[in-house]
Amino acid sequence: MIKRGELKSFNSTTYTASVQMSGSLAVWLDGIAVARNIASAEMVPGRRCAVLFFSDTDPKDSVLVAVYV
């Protein structure tokens, strides 16, 4: 399943991000893996993003696959 979110922060050392999921002010996911094909310069807080979830029960089993406007 792919869900939309907003990038809140990015750690270029671990290539992980904090993302606020769309539709919820309370749901923030920390430590989400970021696809290595996304340049770190593109990881600007406030940008929209797409997160691919591999599991319905484990939000850590996901990867940020795109950032856009």
C-alpha positions, 0 to 999 in steps of 0.5 A, spaced: 500 500 500 502 506 498 500 512 502 501 520 502 505 524 507 509 530 508 516 530 510 518 533 516 526 531 517 531 527 513 537 524 516 543 523 511 547 519 515 542 513 516 538 515 510 532 515 514 526 520 514 520 522 519 514 523 515 507 526 517 502 521 514 496 525 510 489 526 514 492 525 521 495 530 525 497 525 530 501 520 526 508 521 525 513 515 523 520 516 525 526 512 522 523 510 515 528 508 510 529 512 504 530 510 497 537 511 495 535 513 488 532 520 491 538 525 492 539 528 499 538 535 496 531 533 494 529 531 501 527 538 504 522 538 510 515 540 508 515 536 501 510 531 500 512 524 499 510 517 498 511 511 502 510 504 500 508 500 506 509 492 505 506 490 512 499 492 514 501 492 522 508 494 522 509 501 519 517 500 520 516 495 514 516 501 509 520 505 505 519 513 502 519 512 495 518 519 492 518 526 494 514 531 490 512 539 490 
